Amino acid sequence: MTSKRILIVDDSSMMRKMIAKILQPPKHLVVGEARNGIEAVQMYKALKPDIVTMDITMREMNGLEAAEEILKHDNQAQIIFLSNLDEKKYRHEVEELGGIGFVNKHQSKEILSIIDKH
């Protein structure tokens, strides 16, 4: 398994810490943490991570809008969406956008199996 460089995007600092803990070395390297979609787009361009974990609901710019911007900049971007929202409703949007996965925040450890496939 190759270690991946990951950008975590979530408006909750507690959630960012939890995701970082799941991804911690020796598995993966967290290269940055963004609090909203605007920061996510800027950090993606600056850090060029292998994978982004993206919250959907955030102020200023939500995760779907941020992902759209990131994918315009880099159509190979690998984005995993995390949310407590209605999975059925958002899974379709995530797939249409080109996300590589959708994980319910209560099953955050599933991020690892998605990362391992990519």
N, C-alpha and C positions, 0 to 999 in steps of 0.2 A: 504494500500500500504506500503510495506516494503522499508525502505531507503536502497539504494545500495551504495557500495564503488566503485568509478569509476576512471579509469586511462584514461586521455585524451592524445591522440597522434596526433600531427599535427606540421608541420614545421613552421607554421605561428603563432606567439605569439598572434596576433589579433584574429585569429580563436580559439585558445585555450581559450582565455578570454571569447569569445562569447559563446562557448560551456559550459564553467564553469558557466557562468551567467544563462544559460538555466537550468542547473542541480542544481543550488544552493539550500542549505537548505532552508526550511525544507524538500525539496524533497530528495536530494541525497548528498553524501559527495564525493568531488573530493579528492582522496588520492594522486594523482601525475599527473605531466604533463611531457610528453616526446617530444623531438623535432625531433626524427627520430626513425627508426625501431630498431636500435641497443639499444638505450636508452629504448625503449618500452619493449624489451625482458628482459633486466636487471631489469627494474622497476617492470615488471609483476612478476618475480620470487621473488623479495624482498617484494613487497607490497601485493601480492595475492588479487587483486581487484575482485569484483563480475562481473564487466563489463568493457570492453575497448572500447573507441570510437577511431577508427583508420582511419587516412587519408591514401589515397592510394599512392599518388605521394610524395615521400620524397627522399632526397639525402641519400647516404650511404647504406641504406636498406629501400626498399619501404614497404608499409603497407601490401601487400600480402605476401611478404617474412617474414616480422616480425610476421604476424599472423600464418604462417606455423610453425615458430620456437616456438611460444607460445603454439600452439596446440600440438606440439610434446612433450612439457614439461607438458602440462595439457590438455588432450583431452576434458575436460569439459569447457574450457575457453569460455566465452560469448563475442563475438566481433561484434561490429556494425561498418560498414565501412561508411565513409563520403567522398564524392568526388564531384567535378564539372564535372568529366569526363563522357563519354558516359555510361549512366546507363545500357542500354541493353547489352553492351559489358562486363561490369564488374559484373553485377548482377549474371550472370551464374558462373563466377569464384569465387565470394564471396560464393555462395551456395555450390559449389563443395568443397571449403575449409572448410566449416562448420560455416561460419559467420551467426549471427542471424538476420542480416538486412543490408540494403544498403540505405543510406539517401543522397539525394542531399544537398550540403552545403547551398543552398538557402532555403531549407525547414528543417533546423536544428532542429526545435522544434519537428519534427517527432520522434526524438530520444526518447523522453519521452514516446510515445505510445509503442515503441518497448521494452523499459525497463520495462514498466508496465506489459507486457505480459510474462516477464521472471522472 
